[in-house]
Amino acid sequence: MSPKFGQAQIIDVPRLVLQNKEKWVNFNLTEVNDCIVRLGIFEGEFHWHKHEREDELFFVLEGTLLLDLEAETVELRPQQGYTVPRQVLHRTRAREKTVVLMVEQNTVNPKGD
């Protein structure tokens, strides 16, 4: 997935969110060094998965993200983040429209390994 924006460009997240009509979308915003910054707009749940080689940061901009791990569920509200370590089984859920920034290595498969 190619980034939507290159370097030295303004990334207008509220405009991207407003233009989106899907309940679940995830796309690359930009690349920083060896990392991808992705935008997720979530409503519903994603499947259980893990990333063998990459950690994954979730940072909530809007809404509430439920991050299910094997032993617990972490609830993230706006301006809160959580890093899921590599090889940890997880899934994301949102009861309402939730906007999330994610940062991970550019080698990641967003759907899991």
N, C-alpha and C positions, 0 to 999 in steps of 0.2 A: 504494500500500500504506500503510494507516494504521498509525501506531505502536501497539504493544501497551500501552505505558505513557505516561502523561502526565507532566508535571512534578510534583515533590514526591511521587513514589511509589518504593517500594523495587523494584529490579529484581533478582530472584533467578535469576541465570544457571544455577547448578547445578541448580535445580529445573526450569527450562525444558529443560535438556539431558536430565535424567532422564526427563521426560515425553515427550520426542520419540522416535518409533519409526521415522522415515524415515531413509534413508541420506544424503539430500541435502535440506537445508531452509535457507531464508534468509528472515529476516523482520526488519522494522523494530522495534527496541526502543523508541526514543524520538527526539525531535527536539530538537536543541540549536542555538539561533539558526537559521542557514540550513543546518544539517547534519543528516543522518540517521545515527544509530548503529544498525548492524544486527548481528544475530547469525547466524552461519553454522555449521551442523553438517554437515560434509562427510565423505564416504567415496566415493571414485571420482574422476571428473574432470568438469570443466565445459568448455563449448566455448570456442574462441578468440573473443575479442571485444575491443573498446576502447570508451572513453567519450570522445566528442569534446570535451566542455566540463568534465569533472570529473576531478580527481585522486581516487585511492582508496587509503585506508590499510587494510592488513591487519595485525591484531595477534593472535598466537596465544595462546590461553589453555590449550589442551590438545591433545596430539598433535603431528603434524608436517605442515606445509603446504608443498607444492611449488608454487612460483609460476613458471610457464613464461613467459619473455619471448622475443622473437624471437632474441636472441643468446645467452641463457643461462637456466639454471634457478636460482632462489634457493630455498634450503631454510630454512624458518623453524620454530624450535622454541618451546616455551612461553616467554613473556615477551619474544619478539622480534617486531619489526614491520618493515614495508616499505611505502613509499608508491609506487604506480605512477602516474607522471605521466599527465595527460590525453593522449589520442591514441596511447598505447602499446599495441600488441597484446599480449594476455596471456591466460592461462587458469590456473585453479587445479586442483590435484590433491591427493588425500590417500589414502595406502595403507591407513590405518586411521582410525577415527573421530577427527575433528579439530574442535576448537571454536575459532572465530575471531570477533573483533570487527572490524567494518569501519566506517569513518567516511568520509562523502562528502557532497557538496552534495545538498540535498533535490530537485534537479532530475534526479538520475541515473536512468537505466533500468538496473536491476541485471543485466539480460541483455545489455547492450551496445547501442550505437547502430548 
